């Protein structure tokens, strides 16, 4: 989808602003819906973030479960640019 880059940055910025740096996929979907992304826009936005290495699968530890996604340092930098 052509809006994936813009939607990805919007989603990433919101996750960072809300301090959801490590989140389960369901929480990311909730945030996406709250910022107005439609169901068919969420997956391409997340995939774009992963391709750009802005989001990655979280390494387990503490309260973090397998399958959660983490904002990377590159993701934080992308939001600032």
N, CA, C and O atoms as a Maestro MAE file, in Angstrom:
{
 s_m_m2io_version
 :::
 2.0.0
}

f_m_ct {
 s_m_title
 :::
 protein
 m_atom[324] {
  # First column is atom index #
  i_m_mmod_type
  r_m_x_coord
  r_m_y_coord
  r_m_z_coord
  i_m_residue_number
  s_m_chain_name
  s_m_pdb_residue_name
  s_m_pdb_atom_name
  i_m_atomic_number
  :::
  1 25 0.846 -1.186 0.000 1 A "UNK " " N  " 7
  2 3 0.000 0.000 0.000 1 A "UNK " " CA " 6
  3 2 0.885 1.239 0.000 1 A "UNK " " C  " 6
  4 15 1.923 1.289 0.659 1 A "UNK " " O  " 8
  5 25 0.451 2.216 -0.743 2 A "UNK " " N  " 7
  6 3 1.261 3.425 -0.874 2 A "UNK " " CA " 6
  7 2 1.294 4.262 0.391 2 A "UNK " " C  " 6
  8 15 2.228 5.045 0.566 2 A "UNK " " O  " 8
  9 25 0.332 4.135 1.267 3 A "UNK " " N  " 7
  10 3 0.319 4.902 2.507 3 A "UNK " " CA " 6
  11 2 1.102 4.233 3.628 3 A "UNK " " C  " 6
  12 15 1.217 4.790 4.720 3 A "UNK " " O  " 8
  13 25 1.637 3.056 3.375 4 A "UNK " " N  " 7
  14 3 2.334 2.315 4.430 4 A "UNK " " CA " 6
  15 2 3.452 3.128 5.087 4 A "UNK " " C  " 6
  16 15 3.549 3.115 6.314 4 A "UNK " " O  " 8
  17 25 4.306 3.840 4.329 5 A "UNK " " N  " 7
  18 3 5.363 4.605 5.002 5 A "UNK " " CA " 6
  19 2 4.805 5.686 5.943 5 A "UNK " " C  " 6
  20 15 5.282 5.828 7.069 5 A "UNK " " O  " 8
  21 25 3.823 6.429 5.500 6 A "UNK " " N  " 7
  22 3 3.233 7.487 6.340 6 A "UNK " " CA " 6
  23 2 2.511 6.881 7.539 6 A "UNK " " C  " 6
  24 15 2.643 7.375 8.659 6 A "UNK " " O  " 8
  25 25 1.750 5.814 7.307 7 A "UNK " " N  " 7
  26 3 1.043 5.154 8.408 7 A "UNK " " CA " 6
  27 2 2.024 4.553 9.405 7 A "UNK " " C  " 6
  28 15 1.790 4.576 10.613 7 A "UNK " " O  " 8
  29 25 3.123 4.016 8.887 8 A "UNK " " N  " 7
  30 3 4.138 3.412 9.756 8 A "UNK " " CA " 6
  31 2 4.737 4.463 10.688 8 A "UNK " " C  " 6
  32 15 4.877 4.223 11.887 8 A "UNK " " O  " 8
  33 25 5.087 5.617 10.145 9 A "UNK " " N  " 7
  34 3 5.667 6.678 10.974 9 A "UNK " " CA " 6
  35 2 4.657 7.186 12.001 9 A "UNK " " C  " 6
  36 15 5.010 7.446 13.151 9 A "UNK " " O  " 8
  37 25 3.407 7.324 11.580 10 A "UNK " " N  " 7
  38 3 2.358 7.792 12.497 10 A "UNK " " CA " 6
  39 2 2.175 6.801 13.649 10 A "UNK " " C  " 6
  40 15 2.081 7.199 14.810 10 A "UNK " " O  " 8
  41 25 2.126 5.517 13.320 11 A "UNK " " N  " 7
  42 3 1.979 4.477 14.330 11 A "UNK " " CA " 6
  43 2 3.191 4.452 15.258 11 A "UNK " " C  " 6
  44 15 3.038 4.394 16.478 11 A "UNK " " O  " 8
  45 25 4.372 4.495 14.694 12 A "UNK " " N  " 7
  46 3 5.601 4.459 15.471 12 A "UNK " " CA " 6
  47 2 5.678 5.655 16.417 12 A "UNK " " C  " 6
  48 15 6.018 5.500 17.590 12 A "UNK " " O  " 8
  49 25 5.366 6.840 15.912 13 A "UNK " " N  " 7
  50 3 5.399 8.041 16.746 13 A "UNK " " CA " 6
  51 2 4.431 7.912 17.924 13 A "UNK " " C  " 6
  52 15 4.760 8.281 19.052 13 A "UNK " " O  " 8
  53 25 3.250 7.390 17.654 14 A "UNK " " N  " 7
  54 3 2.265 7.227 18.719 14 A "UNK " " CA " 6
  55 2 2.740 6.228 19.755 14 A "UNK " " C  " 6
  56 15 2.589 6.465 20.953 14 A "UNK " " O  " 8
  57 25 3.312 5.114 19.318 15 A "UNK " " N  " 7
  58 3 3.839 4.126 20.263 15 A "UNK " " CA " 6
  59 2 4.916 4.745 21.150 15 A "UNK " " C  " 6
  60 15 4.946 4.509 22.358 15 A "UNK " " O  " 8
  61 25 5.792 5.530 20.550 16 A "UNK " " N  " 7
  62 3 6.860 6.171 21.321 16 A "UNK " " CA " 6
  63 2 6.280 7.209 22.273 16 A "UNK " " C  " 6
  64 15 6.648 7.252 23.447 16 A "UNK " " O  " 8
  65 25 5.367 8.051 21.769 17 A "UNK " " N  " 7
  66 3 4.758 9.088 22.614 17 A "UNK " " CA " 6
  67 2 4.032 8.485 23.816 17 A "UNK " " C  " 6
  68 15 4.014 9.072 24.898 17 A "UNK " " O  " 8
  69 25 3.432 7.306 23.618 18 A "UNK " " N  " 7
  70 3 2.692 6.644 24.703 18 A "UNK " " CA " 6
  71 2 3.577 5.725 25.529 18 A "UNK " " C  " 6
  72 15 3.104 5.034 26.432 18 A "UNK " " O  " 8
  73 25 4.852 5.723 25.214 19 A "UNK " " N  " 7
  74 3 5.829 4.889 25.910 19 A "UNK " " CA " 6
  75 2 5.497 3.401 25.823 19 A "UNK " " C  " 6
  76 15 5.736 2.646 26.766 19 A "UNK " " O  " 8
  77 25 4.947 2.990 24.687 20 A "UNK " " N  " 7
  78 3 4.720 1.577 24.393 20 A "UNK " " CA " 6
  79 2 5.881 1.070 23.537 20 A "UNK " " C  " 6
  80 15 5.686 0.674 22.388 20 A "UNK " " O  " 8
  81 25 7.083 1.085 24.100 21 A "UNK " " N  " 7
  82 3 8.261 0.687 23.337 21 A "UNK " " CA " 6
  83 2 8.335 -0.821 23.148 21 A "UNK " " C  " 6
  84 15 8.964 -1.296 22.202 21 A "UNK " " O  " 8
  85 25 7.708 -1.566 24.023 22 A "UNK " " N  " 7
  86 3 7.566 -3.017 23.899 22 A "UNK " " CA " 6
  87 2 6.082 -3.301 24.062 22 A "UNK " " C  " 6
  88 15 5.495 -2.982 25.096 22 A "UNK " " O  " 8
  89 25 5.477 -3.899 23.046 23 A "UNK " " N  " 7
  90 3 4.033 -4.099 23.108 23 A "UNK " " CA " 6
  91 2 3.628 -5.373 22.382 23 A "UNK " " C  " 6
  92 15 4.257 -5.765 21.399 23 A "UNK " " O  " 8
  93 25 2.569 -6.018 22.873 24 A "UNK " " N  " 7
  94 3 2.050 -7.180 22.162 24 A "UNK " " CA " 6
  95 2 1.317 -6.711 20.910 24 A "UNK " " C  " 6
  96 15 0.847 -5.574 20.854 24 A "UNK " " O  " 8
  97 25 1.218 -7.579 19.909 25 A "UNK " " N  " 7
  98 3 0.539 -7.198 18.672 25 A "UNK " " CA " 6
  99 2 -0.873 -6.640 18.897 25 A "UNK " " C  " 6
  100 15 -1.281 -5.706 18.207 25 A "UNK " " O  " 8
  101 25 -1.608 -7.193 19.836 26 A "UNK " " N  " 7
  102 3 -2.957 -6.705 20.111 26 A "UNK " " CA " 6
  103 2 -2.959 -5.258 20.559 26 A "UNK " " C  " 6
  104 15 -3.841 -4.491 20.173 26 A "UNK " " O  " 8
  105 25 -1.986 -4.875 21.366 27 A "UNK " " N  " 7
  106 3 -1.884 -3.482 21.822 27 A "UNK " " CA " 6
  107 2 -1.535 -2.565 20.660 27 A "UNK " " C  " 6
  108 15 -2.059 -1.455 20.566 27 A "UNK " " O  " 8
  109 25 -0.659 -3.016 19.781 28 A "UNK " " N  " 7
  110 3 -0.304 -2.221 18.609 28 A "UNK " " CA " 6
  111 2 -1.522 -2.031 17.713 28 A "UNK " " C  " 6
  112 15 -1.734 -0.943 17.177 28 A "UNK " " O  " 8
  113 25 -2.320 -3.078 17.547 29 A "UNK " " N  " 7
  114 3 -3.559 -2.965 16.768 29 A "UNK " " CA " 6
  115 2 -4.515 -1.953 17.391 29 A "UNK " " C  " 6
  116 15 -5.160 -1.189 16.673 29 A "UNK " " O  " 8
  117 25 -4.613 -1.940 18.730 30 A "UNK " " N  " 7
  118 3 -5.473 -0.980 19.431 30 A "UNK " " CA " 6
  119 2 -5.004 0.449 19.187 30 A "UNK " " C  " 6
  120 15 -5.810 1.335 18.903 30 A "UNK " " O  " 8
  121 25 -3.710 0.665 19.299 31 A "UNK " " N  " 7
  122 3 -3.148 1.999 19.075 31 A "UNK " " CA " 6
  123 2 -3.413 2.435 17.633 31 A "UNK " " C  " 6
  124 15 -3.785 3.582 17.384 31 A "UNK " " O  " 8
  125 25 -3.224 1.529 16.701 32 A "UNK " " N  " 7
  126 3 -3.474 1.836 15.287 32 A "UNK " " CA " 6
  127 2 -4.921 2.259 15.070 32 A "UNK " " C  " 6
  128 15 -5.184 3.223 14.352 32 A "UNK " " O  " 8
  129 25 -5.856 1.549 15.682 33 A "UNK " " N  " 7
  130 3 -7.277 1.896 15.546 33 A "UNK " " CA " 6
  131 2 -7.557 3.256 16.178 33 A "UNK " " C  " 6
  132 15 -8.327 4.049 15.637 33 A "UNK " " O  " 8
  133 25 -6.931 3.523 17.322 34 A "UNK " " N  " 7
  134 3 -7.135 4.801 18.015 34 A "UNK " " CA " 6
  135 2 -6.652 5.997 17.196 34 A "UNK " " C  " 6
  136 15 -7.200 7.093 17.321 34 A "UNK " " O  " 8
  137 25 -5.634 5.798 16.362 35 A "UNK " " N  " 7
  138 3 -5.127 6.905 15.556 35 A "UNK " " CA " 6
  139 2 -5.761 6.941 14.164 35 A "UNK " " C  " 6
  140 15 -5.354 7.729 13.310 35 A "UNK " " O  " 8
  141 25 -6.751 6.089 13.946 36 A "UNK " " N  " 7
  142 3 -7.534 6.151 12.719 36 A "UNK " " CA " 6
  143 2 -7.106 5.252 11.588 36 A "UNK " " C  " 6
  144 15 -7.604 5.397 10.472 36 A "UNK " " O  " 8
  145 25 -6.198 4.327 11.838 37 A "UNK " " N  " 7
  146 3 -5.836 3.396 10.772 37 A "UNK " " CA " 6
  147 2 -6.914 2.335 10.646 37 A "UNK " " C  " 6
  148 15 -7.430 1.831 11.644 37 A "UNK " " O  " 8
  149 25 -7.243 2.008 9.419 38 A "UNK " " N  " 7
  150 3 -8.225 0.958 9.154 38 A "UNK " " CA " 6
  151 2 -7.535 -0.397 9.225 38 A "UNK " " C  " 6
  152 15 -6.313 -0.492 9.111 38 A "UNK " " O  " 8
  153 25 -8.332 -1.442 9.415 39 A "UNK " " N  " 7
  154 3 -7.771 -2.798 9.556 39 A "UNK " " CA " 6
  155 2 -6.812 -3.150 8.432 39 A "UNK " " C  " 6
  156 15 -5.770 -3.760 8.675 39 A "UNK " " O  " 8
  157 25 -7.152 -2.770 7.194 40 A "UNK " " N  " 7
  158 3 -6.308 -3.133 6.055 40 A "UNK " " CA " 6
  159 2 -5.047 -2.273 5.958 40 A "UNK " " C  " 6
  160 15 -4.200 -2.528 5.101 40 A "UNK " " O  " 8
  161 25 -4.904 -1.263 6.815 41 A "UNK " " N  " 7
  162 3 -3.716 -0.414 6.815 41 A "UNK " " CA " 6
  163 2 -2.713 -0.803 7.901 41 A "UNK " " C  " 6
  164 15 -1.539 -0.443 7.821 41 A "UNK " " O  " 8
  165 25 -3.170 -1.527 8.902 42 A "UNK " " N  " 7
  166 3 -2.320 -1.834 10.050 42 A "UNK " " CA " 6
  167 2 -1.181 -2.780 9.679 42 A "UNK " " C  " 6
  168 15 -0.018 -2.482 9.952 42 A "UNK " " O  " 8
  169 25 -1.497 -3.893 9.074 43 A "UNK " " N  " 7
  170 3 -0.476 -4.884 8.732 43 A "UNK " " CA " 6
  171 2 0.596 -4.305 7.804 43 A "UNK " " C  " 6
  172 15 1.782 -4.515 8.058 43 A "UNK " " O  " 8
  173 25 0.222 -3.581 6.732 44 A "UNK " " N  " 7
  174 3 1.270 -2.994 5.891 44 A "UNK " " CA " 6
  175 2 2.150 -1.992 6.654 44 A "UNK " " C  " 6
  176 15 3.352 -1.906 6.407 44 A "UNK " " O  " 8
  177 25 1.553 -1.244 7.573 45 A "UNK " " N  " 7
  178 3 2.336 -0.289 8.366 45 A "UNK " " CA " 6
  179 2 3.338 -1.021 9.254 45 A "UNK " " C  " 6
  180 15 4.500 -0.624 9.348 45 A "UNK " " O  " 8
  181 25 2.886 -2.086 9.901 46 A "UNK " " N  " 7
  182 3 3.781 -2.869 10.765 46 A "UNK " " CA " 6
  183 2 4.876 -3.529 9.933 46 A "UNK " " C  " 6
  184 15 6.044 -3.519 10.321 46 A "UNK " " O  " 8
  185 25 4.507 -4.095 8.806 47 A "UNK " " N  " 7
  186 3 5.495 -4.743 7.942 47 A "UNK " " CA " 6
  187 2 6.519 -3.728 7.432 47 A "UNK " " C  " 6
  188 15 7.704 -4.042 7.321 47 A "UNK " " O  " 8
  189 25 6.066 -2.522 7.126 48 A "UNK " " N  " 7
  190 3 6.988 -1.479 6.699 48 A "UNK " " CA " 6
  191 2 7.965 -1.148 7.833 48 A "UNK " " C  " 6
  192 15 9.170 -1.029 7.608 48 A "UNK " " O  " 8
  193 25 7.438 -1.003 9.047 49 A "UNK " " N  " 7
  194 3 8.293 -0.736 10.207 49 A "UNK " " CA " 6
  195 2 9.332 -1.836 10.386 49 A "UNK " " C  " 6
  196 15 10.493 -1.552 10.680 49 A "UNK " " O  " 8
  197 25 8.927 -3.075 10.212 50 A "UNK " " N  " 7
  198 3 9.873 -4.188 10.349 50 A "UNK " " CA " 6
  199 2 10.922 -4.149 9.240 50 A "UNK " " C  " 6
  200 15 12.108 -4.365 9.491 50 A "UNK " " O  " 8
  201 25 10.477 -3.872 8.008 51 A "UNK " " N  " 7
  202 3 11.406 -3.824 6.875 51 A "UNK " " CA " 6
  203 2 12.436 -2.710 7.045 51 A "UNK " " C  " 6
  204 15 13.592 -2.853 6.646 51 A "UNK " " O  " 8
  205 25 12.007 -1.605 7.640 52 A "UNK " " N  " 7
  206 3 12.910 -0.471 7.881 52 A "UNK " " CA " 6
  207 2 13.733 -0.661 9.160 52 A "UNK " " C  " 6
  208 15 14.590 0.158 9.491 52 A "UNK " " O  " 8
  209 25 13.450 -1.764 9.871 53 A "UNK " " N  " 7
  210 3 14.104 -2.096 11.150 53 A "UNK " " CA " 6
  211 2 13.772 -1.079 12.236 53 A "UNK " " C  " 6
  212 15 14.594 -0.780 13.102 53 A "UNK " " O  " 8
  213 25 12.546 -0.555 12.171 54 A "UNK " " N  " 7
  214 3 12.038 0.356 13.194 54 A "UNK " " CA " 6
  215 2 11.368 -0.429 14.312 54 A "UNK " " C  " 6
  216 15 11.322 0.025 15.455 54 A "UNK " " O  " 8
  217 25 10.853 -1.596 13.984 55 A "UNK " " N  " 7
  218 3 10.253 -2.516 14.954 55 A "UNK " " CA " 6
  219 2 10.907 -3.868 14.770 55 A "UNK " " C  " 6
  220 15 11.246 -4.264 13.655 55 A "UNK " " O  " 8
  221 25 11.080 -4.574 15.876 56 A "UNK " " N  " 7
  222 3 11.625 -5.929 15.804 56 A "UNK " " CA " 6
  223 2 10.931 -6.790 16.842 56 A "UNK " " C  " 6
  224 15 10.358 -6.286 17.808 56 A "UNK " " O  " 8
  225 25 10.992 -8.087 16.630 57 A "UNK " " N  " 7
  226 3 10.432 -9.004 17.613 57 A "UNK " " CA " 6
  227 2 11.279 -8.890 18.872 57 A "UNK " " C  " 6
  228 15 12.506 -8.968 18.819 57 A "UNK " " O  " 8
  229 25 10.611 -8.704 19.999 58 A "UNK " " N  " 7
  230 3 11.279 -8.469 21.274 58 A "UNK " " CA " 6
  231 2 11.984 -9.719 21.772 58 A "UNK " " C  " 6
  232 15 11.476 -10.834 21.656 58 A "UNK " " O  " 8
  233 25 13.148 -9.506 22.321 59 A "UNK " " N  " 7
  234 3 13.849 -10.606 22.988 59 A "UNK " " CA " 6
  235 2 13.186 -10.776 24.353 59 A "UNK " " C  " 6
  236 15 12.895 -9.797 25.039 59 A "UNK " " O  " 8
  237 25 12.957 -12.006 24.730 60 A "UNK " " N  " 7
  238 3 12.242 -12.274 25.974 60 A "UNK " " CA " 6
  239 2 13.036 -11.806 27.188 60 A "UNK " " C  " 6
  240 15 14.267 -11.803 27.197 60 A "UNK " " O  " 8
  241 25 12.297 -11.418 28.192 61 A "UNK " " N  " 7
  242 3 12.920 -11.007 29.434 61 A "UNK " " CA " 6
  243 2 11.935 -10.229 30.277 61 A "UNK " " C  " 6
  244 15 11.086 -9.516 29.742 61 A "UNK " " O  " 8
  245 25 12.035 -10.352 31.558 62 A "UNK " " N  " 7
  246 3 11.127 -9.619 32.445 62 A "UNK " " CA " 6
  247 2 9.681 -9.988 32.184 62 A "UNK " " C  " 6
  248 15 9.330 -11.167 32.141 62 A "UNK " " O  " 8
  249 25 8.847 -8.980 32.012 63 A "UNK " " N  " 7
  250 3 7.422 -9.194 31.766 63 A "UNK " " CA " 6
  251 2 7.096 -9.353 30.286 63 A "UNK " " C  " 6
  252 15 5.932 -9.530 29.927 63 A "UNK " " O  " 8
  253 25 8.098 -9.294 29.430 64 A "UNK " " N  " 7
  254 3 7.880 -9.332 27.986 64 A "UNK " " CA " 6
  255 2 7.680 -10.773 27.535 64 A "UNK " " C  " 6
  256 15 8.414 -11.679 27.931 64 A "UNK " " O  " 8
  257 25 6.677 -10.956 26.703 65 A "UNK " " N  " 7
  258 3 6.324 -12.287 26.203 65 A "UNK " " CA " 6
  259 2 6.809 -12.459 24.766 65 A "UNK " " C  " 6
  260 15 7.072 -11.472 24.079 65 A "UNK " " O  " 8
  261 25 6.929 -13.708 24.306 66 A "UNK " " N  " 7
  262 3 7.311 -13.947 22.911 66 A "UNK " " CA " 6
  263 2 6.277 -13.339 21.967 66 A "UNK " " C  " 6
  264 15 5.079 -13.356 22.249 66 A "UNK " " O  " 8
  265 25 6.749 -12.809 20.856 67 A "UNK " " N  " 7
  266 3 5.854 -12.259 19.852 67 A "UNK " " CA " 6
  267 2 5.580 -10.768 20.012 67 A "UNK " " C  " 6
  268 15 4.973 -10.153 19.135 67 A "UNK " " O  " 8
  269 25 6.018 -10.186 21.116 68 A "UNK " " N  " 7
  270 3 5.861 -8.742 21.290 68 A "UNK " " CA " 6
  271 2 6.796 -8.028 20.312 68 A "UNK " " C  " 6
  272 15 7.775 -8.611 19.844 68 A "UNK " " O  " 8
  273 25 6.494 -6.783 20.011 69 A "UNK " " N  " 7
  274 3 7.339 -5.982 19.143 69 A "UNK " " CA " 6
  275 2 7.962 -4.850 19.944 69 A "UNK " " C  " 6
  276 15 7.345 -4.308 20.860 69 A "UNK " " O  " 8
  277 25 9.195 -4.501 19.585 70 A "UNK " " N  " 7
  278 3 9.922 -3.427 20.255 70 A "UNK " " CA " 6
  279 2 10.312 -2.364 19.249 70 A "UNK " " C  " 6
  280 15 10.681 -2.665 18.113 70 A "UNK " " O  " 8
  281 25 10.225 -1.116 19.682 71 A "UNK " " N  " 7
  282 3 10.734 -0.012 18.887 71 A "UNK " " CA " 6
  283 2 12.256 -0.038 19.006 71 A "UNK " " C  " 6
  284 15 12.798 -0.118 20.108 71 A "UNK " " O  " 8
  285 25 12.927 0.028 17.882 72 A "UNK " " N  " 7
  286 3 14.393 -0.011 17.853 72 A "UNK " " CA " 6
  287 2 14.959 1.410 17.936 72 A "UNK " " C  " 6
  288 15 14.222 2.382 17.774 72 A "UNK " " O  " 8
  289 25 16.260 1.528 18.187 73 A "UNK " " N  " 7
  290 3 16.874 2.855 18.130 73 A "UNK " " CA " 6
  291 2 16.670 3.523 16.767 73 A "UNK " " C  " 6
  292 15 16.485 4.738 16.686 73 A "UNK " " O  " 8
  293 25 16.704 2.724 15.703 74 A "UNK " " N  " 7
  294 3 16.451 3.283 14.363 74 A "UNK " " CA " 6
  295 2 15.028 3.819 14.264 74 A "UNK " " C  " 6
  296 15 14.788 4.828 13.601 74 A "UNK " " O  " 8
  297 25 14.082 3.145 14.923 75 A "UNK " " N  " 7
  298 3 12.699 3.611 14.928 75 A "UNK " " CA " 6
  299 2 12.564 4.934 15.661 75 A "UNK " " C  " 6
  300 15 11.843 5.827 15.215 75 A "UNK " " O  " 8
  301 25 13.254 5.059 16.778 76 A "UNK " " N  " 7
  302 3 13.234 6.322 17.530 76 A "UNK " " CA " 6
  303 2 13.832 7.442 16.685 76 A "UNK " " C  " 6
  304 15 13.311 8.557 16.672 76 A "UNK " " O  " 8
  305 25 14.913 7.154 15.987 77 A "UNK " " N  " 7
  306 3 15.551 8.157 15.139 77 A "UNK " " CA " 6
  307 2 14.657 8.546 13.961 77 A "UNK " " C  " 6
  308 15 14.623 9.712 13.568 77 A "UNK " " O  " 8
  309 25 13.941 7.584 13.404 78 A "UNK " " N  " 7
  310 3 13.063 7.861 12.257 78 A "UNK " " CA " 6
  311 2 11.952 8.829 12.632 78 A "UNK " " C  " 6
  312 15 11.549 9.661 11.818 78 A "UNK " " O  " 8
  313 25 11.460 8.725 13.850 79 A "UNK " " N  " 7
  314 3 10.389 9.610 14.296 79 A "UNK " " CA " 6
  315 2 10.895 11.037 14.471 79 A "UNK " " C  " 6
  316 15 10.158 11.999 14.253 79 A "UNK " " O  " 8
  317 25 12.151 11.165 14.862 80 A "UNK " " N  " 7
  318 3 12.725 12.499 15.071 80 A "UNK " " CA " 6
  319 2 13.040 13.213 13.768 80 A "UNK " " C  " 6
  320 15 13.128 14.440 13.737 80 A "UNK " " O  " 8
  321 25 13.212 12.445 12.683 81 A "UNK " " N  " 7
  322 3 13.595 13.064 11.394 81 A "UNK " " CA " 6
  323 2 12.410 13.652 10.678 81 A "UNK " " C  " 6
  324 15 12.559 14.206 9.589 81 A "UNK " " O  " 8
  :::
 }
 m_bond[323] {
  # First column is bond index #
  i_m_from
  i_m_to
  i_m_order
  :::
  1 1 2 1
  2 2 3 1
  3 3 4 2
  4 3 5 1
  5 5 6 1
  6 6 7 1
  7 7 8 2
  8 7 9 1
  9 9 10 1
  10 10 11 1
  11 11 12 2
  12 11 13 1
  13 13 14 1
  14 14 15 1
  15 15 16 2
  16 15 17 1
  17 17 18 1
  18 18 19 1
  19 19 20 2
  20 19 21 1
  21 21 22 1
  22 22 23 1
  23 23 24 2
  24 23 25 1
  25 25 26 1
  26 26 27 1
  27 27 28 2
  28 27 29 1
  29 29 30 1
  30 30 31 1
  31 31 32 2
  32 31 33 1
  33 33 34 1
  34 34 35 1
  35 35 36 2
  36 35 37 1
  37 37 38 1
  38 38 39 1
  39 39 40 2
  40 39 41 1
  41 41 42 1
  42 42 43 1
  43 43 44 2
  44 43 45 1
  45 45 46 1
  46 46 47 1
  47 47 48 2
  48 47 49 1
  49 49 50 1
  50 50 51 1
  51 51 52 2
  52 51 53 1
  53 53 54 1
  54 54 55 1
  55 55 56 2
  56 55 57 1
  57 57 58 1
  58 58 59 1
  59 59 60 2
  60 59 61 1
  61 61 62 1
  62 62 63 1
  63 63 64 2
  64 63 65 1
  65 65 66 1
  66 66 67 1
  67 67 68 2
  68 67 69 1
  69 69 70 1
  70 70 71 1
  71 71 72 2
  72 71 73 1
  73 73 74 1
  74 74 75 1
  75 75 76 2
  76 75 77 1
  77 77 78 1
  78 78 79 1
  79 79 80 2
  80 79 81 1
  81 81 82 1
  82 82 83 1
  83 83 84 2
  84 83 85 1
  85 85 86 1
  86 86 87 1
  87 87 88 2
  88 87 89 1
  89 89 90 1
  90 90 91 1
  91 91 92 2
  92 91 93 1
  93 93 94 1
  94 94 95 1
  95 95 96 2
  96 95 97 1
  97 97 98 1
  98 98 99 1
  99 99 100 2
  100 99 101 1
  101 101 102 1
  102 102 103 1
  103 103 104 2
  104 103 105 1
  105 105 106 1
  106 106 107 1
  107 107 108 2
  108 107 109 1
  109 109 110 1
  110 110 111 1
  111 111 112 2
  112 111 113 1
  113 113 114 1
  114 114 115 1
  115 115 116 2
  116 115 117 1
  117 117 118 1
  118 118 119 1
  119 119 120 2
  120 119 121 1
  121 121 122 1
  122 122 123 1
  123 123 124 2
  124 123 125 1
  125 125 126 1
  126 126 127 1
  127 127 128 2
  128 127 129 1
  129 129 130 1
  130 130 131 1
  131 131 132 2
  132 131 133 1
  133 133 134 1
  134 134 135 1
  135 135 136 2
  136 135 137 1
  137 137 138 1
  138 138 139 1
  139 139 140 2
  140 139 141 1
  141 141 142 1
  142 142 143 1
  143 143 144 2
  144 143 145 1
  145 145 146 1
  146 146 147 1
  147 147 148 2
  148 147 149 1
  149 149 150 1
  150 150 151 1
  151 151 152 2
  152 151 153 1
  153 153 154 1
  154 154 155 1
  155 155 156 2
  156 155 157 1
  157 157 158 1
  158 158 159 1
  159 159 160 2
  160 159 161 1
  161 161 162 1
  162 162 163 1
  163 163 164 2
  164 163 165 1
  165 165 166 1
  166 166 167 1
  167 167 168 2
  168 167 169 1
  169 169 170 1
  170 170 171 1
  171 171 172 2
  172 171 173 1
  173 173 174 1
  174 174 175 1
  175 175 176 2
  176 175 177 1
  177 177 178 1
  178 178 179 1
  179 179 180 2
  180 179 181 1
  181 181 182 1
  182 182 183 1
  183 183 184 2
  184 183 185 1
  185 185 186 1
  186 186 187 1
  187 187 188 2
  188 187 189 1
  189 189 190 1
  190 190 191 1
  191 191 192 2
  192 191 193 1
  193 193 194 1
  194 194 195 1
  195 195 196 2
  196 195 197 1
  197 197 198 1
  198 198 199 1
  199 199 200 2
  200 199 201 1
  201 201 202 1
  202 202 203 1
  203 203 204 2
  204 203 205 1
  205 205 206 1
  206 206 207 1
  207 207 208 2
  208 207 209 1
  209 209 210 1
  210 210 211 1
  211 211 212 2
  212 211 213 1
  213 213 214 1
  214 214 215 1
  215 215 216 2
  216 215 217 1
  217 217 218 1
  218 218 219 1
  219 219 220 2
  220 219 221 1
  221 221 222 1
  222 222 223 1
  223 223 224 2
  224 223 225 1
  225 225 226 1
  226 226 227 1
  227 227 228 2
  228 227 229 1
  229 229 230 1
  230 230 231 1
  231 231 232 2
  232 231 233 1
  233 233 234 1
  234 234 235 1
  235 235 236 2
  236 235 237 1
  237 237 238 1
  238 238 239 1
  239 239 240 2
  240 239 241 1
  241 241 242 1
  242 242 243 1
  243 243 244 2
  244 243 245 1
  245 245 246 1
  246 246 247 1
  247 247 248 2
  248 247 249 1
  249 249 250 1
  250 250 251 1
  251 251 252 2
  252 251 253 1
  253 253 254 1
  254 254 255 1
  255 255 256 2
  256 255 257 1
  257 257 258 1
  258 258 259 1
  259 259 260 2
  260 259 261 1
  261 261 262 1
  262 262 263 1
  263 263 264 2
  264 263 265 1
  265 265 266 1
  266 266 267 1
  267 267 268 2
  268 267 269 1
  269 269 270 1
  270 270 271 1
  271 271 272 2
  272 271 273 1
  273 273 274 1
  274 274 275 1
  275 275 276 2
  276 275 277 1
  277 277 278 1
  278 278 279 1
  279 279 280 2
  280 279 281 1
  281 281 282 1
  282 282 283 1
  283 283 284 2
  284 283 285 1
  285 285 286 1
  286 286 287 1
  287 287 288 2
  288 287 289 1
  289 289 290 1
  290 290 291 1
  291 291 292 2
  292 291 293 1
  293 293 294 1
  294 294 295 1
  295 295 296 2
  296 295 297 1
  297 297 298 1
  298 298 299 1
  299 299 300 2
  300 299 301 1
  301 301 302 1
  302 302 303 1
  303 303 304 2
  304 303 305 1
  305 305 306 1
  306 306 307 1
  307 307 308 2
  308 307 309 1
  309 309 310 1
  310 310 311 1
  311 311 312 2
  312 311 313 1
  313 313 314 1
  314 314 315 1
  315 315 316 2
  316 315 317 1
  317 317 318 1
  318 318 319 1
  319 319 320 2
  320 319 321 1
  321 321 322 1
  322 322 323 1
  323 323 324 2
  :::
 }
}
